[in-house]
Amino acid sequence: MPDINPDLPDWIRDHLRTYLESDGVEGHLWNGVPCLLLTTNGRKSGEPKQLPLIYGQDGDDYLLVASKGGDPNHPSWYLNLDADPNVELQVGPDKFQATARTASVDERGRVWTIMEAIWPAYNEYQAKTDREIPVVVLTRR
């Protein structure tokens, strides 16, 4: 298990700590929405990086939105998985390896709709930035 990054905001560190200490019993639901833990390999450091993120599902696949609150730059976790798509997920108590990819142009609209139903603020985030916010599809290995 990677160390909790001290540079993360307090509320993210608290959420991550709660999720880890309870083995996903607590923290899986955050503000009424489901969250998973994503572990990527740092593209510069090679060290594991872990974050709680809101997720949705499309069949057996998990979905994440690389919004960074509408920031003009992609979040670091997205850049990490773009460099190395082999990730680890924890969904509640279930821990497993997955492969990440960015949703294709053809599927993005459909999977965006799934995610905006879970967290409607994604639409506000998209309106704040000129970049197309990626939706990430994670498939269990």
N, C-alpha and C positions, 0 to 999 in steps of 0.2 A: 504494500500500500504506500503510495507517495505521501510525503509530508504535505501538510496543508500550507499552501503558499501564504506567507505573512503579508504579501502585497495586495491580496484580495481585500475587497471591502468587508467590514465586520459582518454584515448581514449574510454575505455569501460564505464566509468562514464558519459562522454559526450554523448555517443550514447544512453545510458539508459535514461539520463535526457531528451534528445531530443524526444525520443520515448514517454516517459511519459507525458511531457508537451504538446505535440501535439496530445495526445490520439491516437498515432499510424499513424497519417497522415504523419509525418516525422519520419525517422528512420526505417520504415518497409523495405525500400530498403537501403542497406549499401554496398558500392562498387559494385553496380549492382546486388547484390544477396538479396533474401528475408530473413528477420530476424523476429523472434518472441521474446516475453519476456517469459521466463520460471521462475516460482516462485516455489521453493521447500521449504520444511521444513528442517531446519538445523538438522542434525542427532545428534549433540551434544547439541546445544543451544535450539532447538525446535522453533527458530525464523525463519520467512520467509526470504528467500534469493532469489534475483531476478537478472537475467542476460539476455542480448540480445544474441541470438544464431542464426546462420544460420540454416534454415530449408528447408526441401523438403516435398513432399506429396506422399503418396501411397494410392490412393483412398481417403477415408475420414480421414485417419490417417496422422499425422505429424511425420516427421523423424528428428532426431538430431544425430550428430556424436560426441562422447565423446573423441575427439582427444587430447585436451590440447596441440596442436601444435606438437604432437609426443613425448611428455614427457613420461618417463617410468611409471608414476603414473596416475591413473584415475583422472579426474577433480573432485573437491569437489561437484559440482552439480550432477554428476553421482552417487557418493557415497550417497548423500542425497536422491536421488530418488530411489536408490537401497534399502535404509533403509525404505523409505515411498514413495510408488509409486503414491500417490495422489498429484497432482500438479495443478497449475493454469497456463493457457496460455493466452497471448494476441497476437493475430495475426492481425496487423493493429488495427482497433478500436474494434474488436471482442474479448471479454474476456469470458473465460469459464473454467470449471473444466475438468481435463483429468486424465487418468490413464496411467502410464508409465510402459514399460517393455522393456527388452533387446531383440532385434531381435533374433529369433532362428537360429540355425546353418543352417537349410534348407532355410531360407529366407534372411540371411545376404548378400549373394552375390548379390541378386537382388536389395535389398534396398541400398547396398553400391554403386551400379552402378548409382542409382538415385542421390545419394548425390555427388558422384565424378563428375557427369555432372554439378552440380551446383557450386562446389568448388573443382577443380582438385587438389589443394594442399593437400587434404586428402590423396592422394596416397603417397606424399612425407612424410607426417606425419607418415603414417603406416610404411614406409621404415626406419624411424629413431628409431623405438621402437620395442622391442621384444614382447610387449603385443599386443594381438589382440584388436584393437580399436573397442569398441562397437558402434552399431547403436541402437538408442533408438526409439521405436515406441510409439507414444502418441495417445490415443483414447479418443475422447470427451465422457464425461459422461452425 
